Amino acid sequence: MSYSPYPFGAKNWVMTLVRNIVLAEPMLDDFGQCFADVTRGETVHELADSFRLENCVVRERLASVLSAGARPA
């Protein structure tokens, strides 16, 4: 098979598709519900501000697990 999408190849492309289809698609309705009460008067900037780093809640246990796994051996 000569399929090799630029720049990362077929394996990376397939893994991306699997994640999008298996994980993201089932969450689509739930994600849409997060914006169900948004009115036309709200600006893109107001919505984007809700995703600012200072508005995020740090999940300490998850952060520590990921940090430990990211350290070089």
C-alpha positions in Angstrom: 0.0 0.0 0.0 1.5 3.3 -1.0 -0.9 5.6 1.0 1.2 8.0 3.0 -0.5 11.2 4.0 1.8 14.1 4.6 3.4 14.8 7.0 3.0 12.0 9.6 2.0 8.9 7.5 -0.9 6.5 7.5 -0.6 5.2 11.1 -0.9 8.6 12.6 -3.8 9.5 10.2 -5.7 6.4 11.2 -5.1 7.0 14.9 -6.4 10.5 14.5 -9.5 9.3 12.8 -10.1 6.6 15.4 -9.9 9.1 18.2 -12.2 11.5 16.5 -14.8 8.9 15.6 -14.7 6.8 18.8 -14.2 9.5 21.3 -15.3 12.9 20.0 -18.4 12.0 18.0 -20.2 10.4 21.0 -19.5 13.5 23.1 -20.9 15.9 20.4 -24.4 16.2 21.9 -23.1 16.7 25.4 -20.7 19.4 24.2 -23.5 21.1 22.3 -25.6 21.2 25.5 -22.8 23.3 27.1 -23.8 26.1 24.7 -27.6 25.6 24.7 -28.3 28.7 26.8 -25.9 31.0 24.8 -27.8 33.9 23.3 -26.9 35.7 20.1 -26.0 38.7 22.2 -23.0 36.9 23.6 -19.8 37.5 21.8 -17.1 35.1 20.7 -14.8 36.7 23.1 -17.1 36.1 26.1 -17.3 32.5 25.2 -13.6 32.2 24.6 -12.9 33.8 28.0 -14.5 30.9 29.7 -11.7 28.7 28.4 -8.9 31.0 29.7 -6.2 29.2 31.7 -7.1 31.2 34.9 -10.7 29.9 34.6 -9.6 26.3 34.5 -9.8 23.9 37.4 -6.7 21.9 37.9 -7.4 18.2 38.5 -4.5 17.7 40.8 -4.5 13.9 40.8 -4.6 13.7 37.0 -1.9 16.5 36.7 0.4 14.6 39.0 -0.1 11.3 37.1 0.6 13.0 33.7 3.6 14.9 35.1 5.1 11.7 36.5 4.6 9.9 33.2 6.2 12.8 31.3 9.5 12.8 33.2 12.4 11.2 31.4 13.4 7.8 32.7 
